[in-house]
Every structure is written in structure tokens, then in C-alpha cells.
């Protein structure tokens, strides 16, 4: 039933939440896929000149040369002036910023250099269903530091060290550890979106453990994905790909769907495993703001030590579906978001014989910042 509800929301999105970046698919939406679609977002500043395509007018952030800037004048945005110190050119720190020129492919999706990001979430206590006993709540902490550079005129390479922690409270049966940790490193190779076709490959190994016992093969996850992007027009982007998530179960996930940007304010993103509908509210204060509704298929896995029963070392898998509503704000130097929603279809499974159980639906709130 929960999957039917989720798919229905995804269908409404055709007729997208920042978090355009993680894993492929572990703690946040695939970062490469999010970045590949980033150029579809509405402009961050007011009153740019229109870009016409197929009878529809789309507005993208314009640029103008700054003759006083180094390197012969790096392109600068027209409008509220800012210079992002983390957006460096292919030559590294000190080189011209990695901006794309409007009117060619729209705003370019890659930020060269470092992009730190962090977010936090809390899932309210909810009861475990038999054979589980007691309430279970989760606090999530996620940090990563992405570095992107240009390997060749048409190739981008990015690597992202990741750290994630979970604080668990309950249930009383089975007894789970109070904290688990993930140390991952995402590697991405992608083509620049110069023509209608582009691609992206990801490999994301990680170690996932509570440090209760020595690390075994159950602690290692090896995730990967491959995607192809086709843009038939400025309004449409088609995504076709497949991901593999190494958990208790071997999970094959379609990274597939379409993104439709019908005008300056709406972006409808039907892309599994995280569809989203976004509405550009406008630019006021010192930021541009988007309201959105999103869905997410979410799976985590860890090697843990069991405090009672047998075996004493297990691998646990937590699966759920999330429906969120939130607000994202782009301040130029940084983005931030706050969102809340429900966690549905929660399942807890084990690899080595510990009985699995389901969880009742719960409330989730999450917020984060990206520089």
C-alpha cells in the first residue's frame, strides 16, 4: 500500500528537493544525478532576460564580463553581487569561477572545487510490531565534502568523502546498539552537458559499523550506478539508468524518469528513487526560495553487535519510504533547507537469523546547509 501511495505521488509530479547530490542512494539522493539536473532550477536572481525554446519562455541567470577581474575578466552574474569562493575553475583555486554561460545549455550543473555539506534529521519514536517490542527513534547526522575537477574538456571527475552517524533509541526487543557509523567515499565520472546526450558513472564503497566487534565483510557496502541523460528541449530532461545497493539484500534500483520545467517557477521531477515537485517562490531578502514536495526510497545497512541472543554479530538493514514537504533557500554563498514529513513502510531485516520486524509509521523533520 505504501509503495502505491509513493508511486501515485511520483505520477502527480509529471502532470522535484535539493538533496541535487549522496550516495548513490544511501543517505541522500544520488549527488551526481542531482547535480546533473541542477541546471533545470529556476534562476536565483530577479529579472534575467528570457531564453526562448519551443514556444515557452525560460529565464536563466545571465552573465556579463568584468573587465576588472583577473584572467581577462571572469564571467560574473548580473544582479545581487556575490562571488562564491568554493566555485573555482578547472585550473584550481585562484582560477576563474566555474560558471556556465547562459544561452548555451542554461546554468551549468557542476561546481568545481570543494562543496561541504551537512544535514541533520530526527525520526520520532514509533512502536515496533511483533516480534519487535518497544518504541524506536532515530537521530541522523550526515556530512560530506565534495571536490570536483575537470579531467578533459568533456569529462568531470568528483570524489566525495562521507561521514554519517545514527543515534538509535530502542526498541527493547531486539536490543540494538545506541549508535552506528558510516565512512564512505563516492567517486563520480561524468560528461559535461554540451550536447543533448551526457552520462554519469558512480562507485561508492563504505564501511558501516557500530565498532562493537572487529569489522567483517558484513560492514562493507559497495554501491554503484550508471546513468544516461537526454535533453530533447530546454523544458525536458530524460534520465535512464540503474543502481546497485549492497545491503543485507542485493538491491537493484532504477535511476530513471523525466524532468519537466514548463515555465520559470515550476520544476516537476519524476526521477526514482527521489521524485520531487518544486515551486520557485521568488527572490526576497538575500536569497531565492523554493517550496517543494518530495518522495524517497531509503535503505541503510550496518554490521552491529547484538547485546543478547545469538548470533552476537549481525548485519541489519533498515528500509522505508519518505514523503517530505520543505523550503529551500539559495543565498549565493550557501544553500539551506528545512523539511518535514512522514516515514512509511518501515522494515528492519537481519542477515544471520535474528527475526526481523516492521515499524509503525512516524514523523520526520530534517534540515541542512551546503556551502
Secondary structure, DSSP 8 states (H G I E B T S, - for coil): -HHHHHHHHHHHTT-------SSSSSSSS-HHHHHHHGGGS--SSS---EEEETTEEEE---EEE-TTSSTT--EEESSS----TT--BTTBTTS------TTTSSS-S---EEEEEEEEEEEEEEEB-TT-BSEEEEEEEEEEEEEEEEEETTEEEEEEEEEEEEEEE--TBTT--SEEEEEEEEEEEEE--SSSEEEEEEEEEEEEE-SSS---GGGEEEEEEEEEEE-SSSSEEEEEEEEEEESSSEEEEE-EEEEE--SSSEEEEEEET--EEEEEEEEETTEEEEEEEEEEEEEEEEEEE-SSSS-SEEEEEEEEEEEEEEEEEE-SS-EEEEEEEEEEEEEEEESSS---EEE--EEEEEEEEE-
